[in-house]
Amino acid sequence: MQSILICGGGTAGWMTALYLSHLYNRVEHRVDIQLIESSAQPPVGVGEATVHGIRHFLQLLSINEAEFMQATDATFKLGIEFINWKKAQNGQTHSYWHPFDFQTPEVNGMDLAHCWLSQTHKVQDYAHSVSISPFLAKRGKAPKFVEMADYQAPIPYAYHFDAGKLAEYLKKLAVRRGVKHQVADITHVQVSTDATVKKITGIDTSIGRLTADMYFDCTGFRGMLMQALESNNQDNAENEWVDWSSELLCDRALAVQTQYPQGQAPALHTQAIAMNNGWRWRIGLQNRIGNGYVYSSQFCTEEQAAEELSQALNLPDNTEFKSLKMRIGHRKQSWLGNCCAIGLSSGFIEPLESTGIYLIEAGLRLFGEYAQSGNLPLIQQHYNRILNDIYADLKSFIVLHYILSDRDDSKFWRFWQTQRYRDPQLDAWLDLWQHKVIESSDFLAQKSVLFNQINYRFVVYGMGHLPQQPFVGVNPPAQQQLLAQMAAFCQQQPDRHPSQMQLLGL
């Protein structure tokens, strides 16, 4: 392979460009890499939160963390706070945290979840009993110290950032590292007429025909290159789109930016606040707040969603929103012939757990591992199977958030009361977890696990779904002592951390 053409810019396109430049040209120039993006099709640009794996991806690409955060107005993200996903309890709005903690299974030989479940009267909710992240966030404290190296910290973290500024920053880096950039509109995708060979032979654009040995489709939900390949493919069953719109109902989003009230500092966590027909996000950047309403068009019109979001944010009547239609599901084959789909052109799971950029990373890392080998049909088969398993894993975890809710105040929420049994694996787990602690062994049969027992504990226990019978610990006094030590640590340790504002130099 001597040449690569990436079609589409935005976060997906420029992450692809930088990764491929690192993969092939970091020691010496081996492959010509070109990216074209349309002037008429702006990128989606509303994905402003990530999971903590993004740190390792940026570190792999030798990106300076402070420079990246300054260029993208980034803030630290310690997790997600879910608000109003259950009925109010004792007049109090329900909320729980899903932090990024990768807790070791045991502390002093004891599992913190076992310790918490063994309490007869639980003093705090699960996340506040086992994680320091909510305490750091409440006090505006950064997860790392000033003297620490890029991407290193005792507390796992991700970022909030301006997606548009991220794409521009990555573009500058990629061009500086030798990626050729052109503004061009795709007019036609040339595909081989030989039924036995699935490959793109050229891209007709507003600046002429472009050719390459390998193509990357980063054209978003349109998936222009993949659509052309699939329409030329005789084996339709093999390439059908896996449609999850009946399992994940939220297929629309409205986004709007607001300013901070006087004196308010950026939060260190994403808020996911349940609404009548979906949920809204609140993401604090250095200079503004990103807001959006992810809703189901089956239960709500865009006008109704705009009114509901306006009321929640107390916005003027003439506020303009950015509107987005989301295609929920994924391609069975994201790598087909000489084309690989990355980002939205490959698939999309609604943004409840901020997995959009993770899926870009996953597709690129997999390509990097598999593209170095021979026997292309076999390599592509395994690549696509693994990516499909990743999508299925993420889908189940997102569905979990909805089916645990007891809300019945709208048709949208009443719908979820009937959906538990549509995911056999989730149904089996929830039955099992009525009788035992969520453990790593429960996931051994899973083909792909981004979210493991640690993540499931935060959501399931945060939503109040605990084992039915009282849990008896092996050493109750020692377990309660460990919880007390954890509580003291969470109260005292934040004092040692600098504030986020101090670390960002704001």
C-alpha positions as a printed NumPy array, in Angstrom:
array([[  0.   ,   0.   ,   0.   ],
       [  1.502,   3.279,  -1.157],
       [ -1.407,   5.71 ,  -0.935],
       [ -4.432,   6.39 ,   1.293],
       [ -7.357,   8.729,   0.646],
       [ -9.486,   9.803,   3.617],
       [-12.876,  11.186,   2.601],
       [-14.353,  13.526,   5.2  ],
       [-12.858,  15.725,   7.905],
       [-14.221,  16.453,  11.345],
       [-13.086,  14.521,  14.388],
       [-13.243,  11.126,  12.638],
       [-11.332,  12.233,   9.546],
       [ -8.524,  14.019,  11.322],
       [ -8.135,  11.374,  14.018],
       [ -7.818,   8.884,  11.163],
       [ -5.237,  11.044,   9.401],
       [ -3.085,  11.427,  12.511],
       [ -3.328,   7.765,  13.437],
       [ -2.397,   6.543,   9.945],
       [  0.463,   9.038,   9.804],
       [  1.71 ,   7.603,  13.097],
       [  1.174,   4.02 ,  11.904],
       [  2.994,   4.311,   8.594],
       [  5.193,   7.416,   8.587],
       [  6.442,   8.08 ,  12.115],
       [  9.932,   6.668,  11.37 ],
       [ 10.156,   7.334,   7.631],
       [  7.665,   8.353,   4.952],
       [  6.189,   5.124,   3.57 ],
       [  2.622,   5.966,   2.548],
       [  1.115,   9.068,   0.926],
       [ -1.912,  10.149,   2.978],
       [ -4.443,  12.639,   1.641],
       [ -7.661,  13.933,   3.205],
       [-10.459,  15.67 ,   1.345],
       [-13.368,  17.378,   3.061],
       [-16.408,  19.147,   1.729],
       [-17.037,  22.843,   2.135],
       [-20.774,  22.188,   1.83 ],
       [-21.047,  19.498,   4.523],
       [-19.894,  20.766,   7.929],
       [-18.986,  18.065,  10.47 ],
       [-21.541,  17.05 ,  13.107],
       [-19.419,  18.654,  15.802],
       [-21.515,  18.047,  18.931],
       [-19.554,  15.183,  20.531],
       [-17.873,  17.085,  23.355],
       [-17.247,  14.354,  25.944],
       [-15.157,  11.18 ,  25.934],
       [-14.292,   8.09 ,  27.935],
       [-10.877,   7.931,  29.572],
       [ -9.253,   5.837,  26.815],
       [ -8.848,   9.059,  24.817],
       [ -5.822,   9.928,  26.982],
       [ -3.939,   6.865,  25.81 ],
       [ -4.842,   7.566,  22.175],
       [ -3.558,  11.154,  22.375],
       [ -0.426,   9.954,  24.151],
       [  0.167,   7.364,  21.422],
       [  0.13 ,  10.175,  18.864],
       [  2.664,  12.216,  20.895],
       [  0.248,  15.099,  21.409],
       [  1.153,  17.613,  24.112],
       [ -1.653,  17.49 ,  26.694],
       [ -1.503,  21.111,  27.838],
       [ -1.399,  22.361,  24.241],
       [ -4.339,  20.129,  23.315],
       [ -6.424,  21.317,  26.273],
       [ -5.686,  24.975,  25.579],
       [ -6.464,  24.672,  21.854],
       [ -9.809,  22.933,  22.414],
       [-11.031,  24.783,  25.551],
       [-10.892,  21.387,  27.269],
       [-11.742,  20.585,  30.867],
       [-11.251,  17.409,  32.873],
       [-14.038,  14.837,  33.026],
       [-14.215,  12.501,  36.032],
       [-17.441,  10.73 ,  35.115],
       [-21.149,  11.191,  34.474],
       [-23.852,  12.186,  36.924],
       [-27.265,  10.775,  36.003],
       [-30.106,  12.921,  37.293],
       [-33.838,  12.172,  37.398],
       [-33.57 ,   8.68 ,  35.849],
       [-35.802,   7.326,  38.608],
       [-38.827,   8.686,  40.421],
       [-38.094,  11.189,  43.174],
       [-37.485,   9.573,  46.56 ],
       [-38.719,  11.279,  49.737],
       [-39.158,  14.455,  47.761],
       [-35.53 ,  14.344,  46.543],
       [-34.529,  14.13 ,  42.891],
       [-32.726,  10.836,  42.297],
       [-29.159,  10.958,  41.02 ],
       [-26.149,   8.676,  40.828],
       [-22.597,   8.749,  39.494],
       [-20.725,   6.628,  36.966],
       [-17.061,   7.603,  37.49 ],
       [-14.04 ,   6.287,  35.585],
       [-12.542,   4.398,  38.526],
       [-10.762,   1.193,  37.567],
       [-10.863,  -0.122,  41.104],
       [ -8.834,  -3.188,  41.868],
       [-11.168,  -6.073,  42.737],
       [ -9.895,  -6.15 ,  46.278],
       [ -8.54 ,  -3.685,  48.829],
       [ -6.827,  -5.357,  51.786],
       [ -8.323,  -8.625,  50.556],
       [-11.875,  -7.227,  50.533],
       [-14.082,  -6.12 ,  47.663],
       [-15.527,  -2.629,  48.205],
       [-18.833,  -3.636,  46.635],
       [-19.102,  -6.523,  49.102],
       [-18.377,  -4.106,  51.936],
       [-21.057,  -1.665,  50.776],
       [-23.707,  -4.333,  50.184],
       [-23.092,  -5.865,  53.6  ],
       [-24.198,  -2.674,  55.377],
       [-27.591,  -2.991,  57.028],
       [-28.115,   0.778,  56.814],
       [-26.19 ,   2.305,  53.928],
       [-24.804,   5.705,  54.877],
       [-24.102,   6.828,  51.287],
       [-24.971,   5.685,  47.79 ],
       [-22.636,   3.257,  46.068],
       [-20.467,   5.671,  44.038],
       [-19.883,   8.028,  46.976],
       [-18.861,   5.03 ,  49.106],
       [-16.258,   3.571,  46.745],
       [-15.004,   6.435,  44.515],
       [-13.195,   9.697,  45.166],
       [-14.222,  11.23 ,  41.814],
       [-17.568,  12.708,  42.97 ],
       [-15.794,  14.402,  45.887],
       [-13.1  ,  15.903,  43.644],
       [-15.762,  17.156,  41.242],
       [-17.899,  18.714,  43.979],
       [-14.905,  20.722,  45.174],
       [-13.648,  21.636,  41.702],
       [-10.413,  19.683,  42.14 ],
       [ -8.316,  18.332,  39.27 ],
       [ -7.537,  14.59 ,  39.063],
       [ -3.784,  15.204,  38.726],
       [ -1.02 ,  17.342,  40.175],
       [  0.932,  20.127,  38.484],
       [  4.22 ,  18.21 ,  38.421],
       [  2.768,  15.119,  36.756],
       [  3.663,  14.14 ,  33.193],
       [  1.17 ,  14.38 ,  30.343],
       [ -1.762,  11.976,  30.691],
       [ -0.541,  10.618,  34.044],
       [ -2.696,  10.85 ,  37.16 ],
       [ -3.708,   8.816,  40.234],
       [ -7.37 ,   9.284,  39.268],
       [ -8.607,   8.207,  35.809],
       [-10.067,  11.017,  33.742],
       [-11.238,  11.994,  30.28 ],
       [-12.055,  15.391,  28.767],
       [-14.78 ,  17.773,  27.728],
       [-13.775,  19.836,  24.678],
       [-15.044,  21.904,  21.774],
       [-15.485,  19.351,  18.971],
       [-15.043,  21.962,  16.239],
       [-11.816,  23.244,  17.772],
       [-10.611,  19.664,  18.256],
       [-10.975,  18.958,  14.523],
       [ -9.093,  22.163,  13.672],
       [ -6.314,  21.335,  16.126],
       [ -5.929,  17.788,  14.807],
       [ -5.945,  19.153,  11.242],
       [ -3.006,  21.469,  11.964],
       [ -1.041,  18.613,  13.535],
       [ -1.789,  16.221,  10.68 ],
       [ -0.819,  18.701,   7.96 ],
       [  2.346,  19.528,   9.89 ],
       [  3.136,  15.793,   9.925],
       [  2.782,  15.442,   6.168],
       [ -0.897,  14.698,   5.514],
       [ -2.078,  16.397,   2.318],
       [ -5.334,  18.349,   2.712],
       [ -7.791,  19.405,   0.006],
       [-11.262,  20.946,   0.089],
       [-13.339,  19.004,  -2.433],
       [-16.904,  17.807,  -2.875],
       [-17.461,  14.166,  -3.837],
       [-19.616,  13.859,  -6.958],
       [-19.337,  10.123,  -7.619],
       [-17.663,   7.022,  -6.179],
       [-16.251,   4.719,  -8.844],
       [-16.6  ,   1.041,  -7.944],
       [-15.203,  -1.986,  -9.781],
       [-17.78 ,  -3.586, -12.078],
       [-16.257,  -7.002, -11.469],
       [-18.718,  -8.784,  -9.138],
       [-15.913, -10.852,  -7.613],
       [-13.846,  -7.819,  -6.637],
       [-15.329,  -5.356,  -4.132],
       [-13.178,  -2.259,  -4.423],
       [-13.243,   1.451,  -5.084],
       [-11.356,   2.459,  -8.221],
       [-11.579,   6.221,  -7.824],
       [-13.41 ,   9.203,  -6.317],
       [-14.776,  11.859,  -8.668],
       [-14.662,  15.25 ,  -6.962],
       [-15.003,  18.945,  -7.683],
       [-11.216,  19.066,  -8.198],
       [-11.04 ,  15.978, -10.433],
       [-10.717,  12.234,  -9.985],
       [ -8.658,  11.034,  -7.022],
       [ -7.33 ,   7.5  ,  -6.609],
       [ -5.562,   5.569,  -3.86 ],
       [ -4.747,   2.037,  -2.791],
       [ -6.865,   2.33 ,   0.364],
       [ -9.845,   4.548,   1.214],
       [-11.318,   5.627,   4.539],
       [-14.957,   6.662,   4.691],
       [-15.339,   9.466,   7.248],
       [-18.343,  11.076,   5.547],
       [-20.582,  10.72 ,   8.606],
       [-24.071,   9.255,   8.542],
       [-24.1  ,   9.519,   4.733],
       [-21.411,   6.844,   4.441],
       [-20.898,   7.779,   0.8  ],
       [-18.107,   5.345,  -0.002],
       [-19.626,   2.396,   1.836],
       [-23.028,   3.023,   0.247],
       [-21.448,   2.852,  -3.206],
       [-19.6  ,  -0.361,  -2.365],
       [-22.649,  -2.008,  -0.856],
       [-24.909,  -1.115,  -3.757],
       [-22.425,  -2.856,  -6.029],
       [-22.246,  -5.913,  -3.801],
       [-24.371,  -8.891,  -4.796],
       [-24.344, -10.476,  -1.347],
       [-26.846,  -8.117,   0.284],
       [-27.423, -10.294,   3.373],
       [-23.758, -10.011,   4.225],
       [-23.729,  -6.222,   4.125],
       [-27.046,  -5.2  ,   5.599],
       [-27.209,  -2.437,   8.18 ],
       [-27.849,  -3.62 ,  11.738],
       [-30.752,  -1.38 ,  12.738],
       [-31.209,  -0.779,  16.469],
       [-33.747,   2.026,  16.209],
       [-36.402,  -0.193,  17.81 ],
       [-34.145,  -0.965,  20.791],
       [-32.574,   2.476,  21.305],
       [-35.342,   4.954,  20.636],
       [-33.445,   8.233,  20.94 ],
       [-32.676,   9.159,  17.337],
       [-32.673,  12.96 ,  17.342],
       [-30.746,  15.687,  19.152],
       [-30.945,  19.433,  19.604],
       [-27.81 ,  21.25 ,  20.751],
       [-27.238,  24.778,  22.039],
       [-24.441,  26.632,  23.808],
       [-24.951,  28.809,  26.868],
       [-22.712,  31.038,  28.965],
       [-21.702,  30.483,  32.567],
       [-23.528,  32.418,  35.271],
       [-21.24 ,  34.988,  36.878],
       [-18.599,  33.305,  39.026],
       [-19.471,  29.698,  38.109],
       [-16.502,  27.431,  37.344],
       [-16.56 ,  24.559,  34.804],
       [-17.787,  21.259,  36.228],
       [-15.526,  18.212,  36.144],
       [-18.297,  15.833,  35.123],
       [-20.926,  15.431,  32.451],
       [-24.545,  15.646,  33.577],
       [-27.138,  13.411,  31.882],
       [-30.536,  14.694,  32.993],
       [-33.602,  12.628,  32.126],
       [-36.393,  14.478,  30.303],
       [-39.932,  13.548,  29.216],
       [-38.822,  11.942,  25.944],
       [-35.129,  11.244,  26.428],
       [-32.364,  13.066,  28.265],
       [-30.252,  16.197,  28.037],
       [-26.543,  16.693,  28.488],
       [-24.71 ,  19.5  ,  30.253],
       [-20.989,  19.743,  29.489],
       [-18.788,  22.492,  30.893],
       [-15.892,  23.742,  28.76 ],
       [-13.406,  26.454,  29.739],
       [-15.422,  29.232,  28.109],
       [-19.02 ,  27.983,  27.775],
       [-21.528,  25.237,  28.501],
       [-22.61 ,  22.705,  25.898],
       [-26.234,  21.584,  26.188],
       [-28.311,  19.18 ,  24.168],
       [-31.509,  17.16 ,  24.226],
       [-31.311,  13.581,  22.926],
       [-34.899,  12.504,  22.263],
       [-37.063,   9.98 ,  20.448],
       [-38.877,  11.16 ,  17.322],
       [-41.349,   8.346,  17.952],
       [-42.706,  10.193,  20.984],
       [-41.726,  13.814,  20.419],
       [-41.58 ,  16.384,  17.601],
       [-38.625,  18.716,  17.149],
       [-40.817,  21.646,  18.171],
       [-41.842,  19.904,  21.385],
       [-38.23 ,  19.013,  22.139],
       [-37.121,  22.601,  21.537],
       [-39.814,  23.904,  23.874],
       [-38.9  ,  21.394,  26.587],
       [-35.18 ,  22.2  ,  26.33 ],
       [-35.861,  25.944,  26.283],
       [-37.876,  25.669,  29.471],
       [-35.22 ,  23.554,  31.174],
       [-32.496,  26.083,  30.311],
       [-34.679,  29.182,  30.589],
       [-33.796,  30.245,  27.039],
       [-35.338,  33.089,  25.01 ],
       [-38.153,  32.219,  22.591],
       [-36.016,  32.977,  19.507],
       [-33.174,  30.597,  20.453],
       [-31.8  ,  28.633,  17.494],
       [-30.755,  25.014,  18.012],
       [-28.449,  22.774,  16.039],
       [-30.567,  19.81 ,  14.919],
       [-29.178,  16.325,  14.357],
       [-30.76 ,  13.153,  13.034],
       [-28.98 ,  10.036,  14.262],
       [-28.897,   6.663,  12.543],
       [-28.754,   4.14 ,  15.387],
       [-27.004,   0.888,  14.527],
       [-23.931,  -0.198,  12.563],
       [-22.684,  -1.764,   9.369],
       [-22.043,  -5.49 ,   9.452],
       [-18.903,  -4.848,   7.456],
       [-17.108,  -1.632,   8.276],
       [-14.06 ,  -2.797,   6.319],
       [-15.131,  -3.898,   2.869],
       [-12.765,  -4.318,  -0.049],
       [-10.285,  -1.442,  -0.05 ],
       [-12.459,   0.845,   2.081],
       [-12.762,   1.162,   5.862],
       [-15.557,   3.167,   7.492],
       [-14.582,   5.122,  10.606],
       [-16.899,   7.031,  12.922],
       [-20.52 ,   7.724,  12.033],
       [-20.184,   6.074,   8.623],
       [-19.453,   2.816,  10.465],
       [-22.178,   3.122,  13.087],
       [-23.492,   5.029,  16.047],
       [-24.814,   4.249,  19.508],
       [-26.608,   7.17 ,  21.142],
       [-24.228,   9.391,  23.141],
       [-25.384,   8.551,  26.676],
       [-21.988,   7.174,  27.764],
       [-19.857,   9.369,  25.463],
       [-18.674,   6.457,  23.307],
       [-18.655,   8.172,  19.887],
       [-14.953,   9.03 ,  19.877],
       [-14.129,   5.707,  21.533],
       [-15.647,   3.942,  18.513],
       [-13.382,   5.99 ,  16.229],
       [-10.381,   4.916,  18.294],
       [-11.496,   1.279,  18.331],
       [-11.884,   1.157,  14.556],
       [ -8.463,   2.724,  14.001],
       [ -6.605,   0.615,  16.549],
       [ -8.121,  -2.556,  15.129],
       [ -7.106,  -1.516,  11.641],
       [ -3.589,  -0.851,  12.873],
       [ -3.383,  -4.351,  14.325],
       [ -4.917,  -6.198,  11.396],
       [ -3.692,  -4.225,   8.377],
       [ -0.115,  -5.405,   8.908],
       [ -1.05 ,  -8.989,   8.022],
       [ -1.732, -10.896,   4.818],
       [ -4.82 , -12.891,   3.729],
       [ -7.094,  -9.857,   3.406],
       [-10.474, -11.702,   3.39 ],
       [ -9.627, -13.475,   6.65 ],
       [ -8.301, -10.259,   8.228],
       [-11.406,  -8.305,   7.259],
       [-13.686, -11.049,   8.562],
       [-12.08 , -10.899,  12.001],
       [-11.926,  -7.084,  12.016],
       [-15.635,  -6.805,  11.274],
       [-16.6  ,  -9.503,  13.77 ],
       [-14.698,  -7.808,  16.602],
       [-16.121,  -4.378,  15.758],
       [-19.635,  -5.841,  15.646],
       [-19.091,  -7.335,  19.098],
       [-17.949,  -3.938,  20.397],
       [-21.117,  -2.306,  19.059],
       [-23.296,  -5.021,  20.635],
       [-21.547,  -4.604,  23.982],
       [-22.098,  -0.859,  23.965],
       [-25.73 ,  -1.193,  22.915],
       [-26.537,  -3.487,  25.839],
       [-24.915,  -1.144,  28.336],
       [-26.877,   1.852,  27.032],
       [-30.166,  -0.078,  27.072],
       [-29.423,  -0.979,  30.718],
       [-29.761,   2.667,  31.778],
       [-33.317,   2.879,  30.473],
       [-34.776,  -0.467,  31.514],
       [-33.719,   0.027,  35.151],
       [-35.89 ,   3.128,  35.423],
       [-39.2  ,   3.067,  37.282],
       [-40.411,   6.288,  35.649],
       [-43.913,   6.075,  34.191],
       [-44.757,   9.758,  33.719],
       [-44.666,   9.733,  29.897],
       [-45.237,   7.313,  27.017],
       [-41.488,   7.285,  26.424],
       [-40.673,   6.042,  29.919],
       [-43.592,   3.612,  30.015],
       [-42.23 ,   2.06 ,  26.821],
       [-39.023,   1.08 ,  28.631],
       [-40.977,  -0.819,  31.282],
       [-41.657,  -3.483,  28.606],
       [-38.198,  -3.731,  27.031],
       [-36.088,  -5.73 ,  29.461],
       [-36.661,  -9.057,  27.731],
       [-35.565,  -7.856,  24.298],
       [-31.909,  -8.257,  25.289],
       [-31.519, -11.869,  26.503],
       [-28.053, -11.259,  27.964],
       [-29.188,  -8.252,  29.984],
       [-32.281, -10.097,  31.137],
       [-30.2  , -13.068,  32.309],
       [-27.736, -10.798,  34.123],
       [-30.436,  -8.821,  35.916],
       [-32.055, -12.049,  37.096],
       [-28.673, -13.296,  38.292],
       [-27.802, -10.041,  40.052],
       [-30.912, -10.259,  42.184],
       [-29.094, -13.066,  43.991],
       [-25.377, -12.194,  43.869],
       [-22.831,  -9.406,  43.618],
       [-21.871,  -8.289,  40.105],
       [-18.479,  -9.948,  39.503],
       [-15.896, -10.145,  36.711],
       [-16.734, -13.845,  36.237],
       [-20.202, -12.83 ,  35.004],
       [-18.545, -11.363,  31.903],
       [-16.187, -14.211,  31.   ],
       [-18.39 , -15.416,  28.134],
       [-18.609, -11.945,  26.57 ],
       [-16.785, -11.458,  23.283],
       [-16.068,  -7.776,  23.884],
       [-16.156,  -5.816,  27.117],
       [-15.543,  -2.074,  27.241],
       [-17.851,  -1.789,  30.236],
       [-17.098,  -4.469,  32.829],
       [-18.301,  -5.37 ,  36.308],
       [-17.015,  -2.07 ,  37.724],
       [-19.141,  -0.025,  35.306],
       [-22.204,  -2.219,  35.684],
       [-22.018,  -1.918,  39.473],
       [-22.137,   1.875,  39.286],
       [-25.238,   1.849,  37.072],
       [-27.143,  -1.106,  38.565],
       [-26.464,  -0.188,  42.194],
       [-26.824,   3.513,  41.428],
       [-30.331,   2.777,  40.159],
       [-31.103,   0.853,  43.344],
       [-31.185,  -2.683,  41.936],
       [-29.511,  -4.659,  44.721],
       [-29.505,  -8.37 ,  45.583],
       [-32.86 ,  -9.267,  47.114],
       [-31.532, -11.086,  50.153],
       [-29.24 ,  -9.337,  52.682],
       [-25.597,  -9.709,  51.714],
       [-23.464, -11.15 ,  54.514],
       [-19.789, -10.249,  54.367],
       [-16.976, -12.595,  55.348],
       [-15.709, -10.18 ,  58.019],
       [-18.292,  -7.433,  58.714],
       [-16.207,  -5.42 ,  61.243],
       [-13.198,  -5.311,  58.898],
       [-15.422,  -4.443,  55.945],
       [-17.031,  -1.54 ,  57.77 ],
       [-13.604,  -0.358,  58.851],
       [-12.474,  -0.368,  55.206],
       [-15.52 ,   1.688,  54.197],
       [-14.757,   4.153,  56.996],
       [-11.158,   4.44 ,  55.764],
       [-12.414,   5.018,  52.238],
       [-14.805,   7.72 ,  53.47 ],
       [-12.   ,   9.493,  55.342],
       [ -9.753,   9.303,  52.267],
       [-12.479,  10.813,  50.054],
       [-12.98 ,  13.679,  52.466],
       [ -9.29 ,  14.468,  53.043],
       [ -7.507,  13.675,  49.763],
       [ -9.187,  16.435,  47.665],
       [ -7.482,  19.037,  49.877],
       [ -4.156,  17.894,  48.399],
       [ -5.259,  18.342,  44.782],
       [ -5.   ,  21.643,  42.896],
       [ -8.201,  23.151,  41.578],
       [ -9.076,  22.548,  37.952],
       [ -8.915,  26.296,  37.328],
       [ -5.392,  26.429,  38.79 ],
       [ -4.171,  23.493,  36.706],
       [ -5.674,  24.96 ,  33.512],
       [ -4.215,  28.378,  34.285],
       [ -7.621,  30.075,  34.278]])
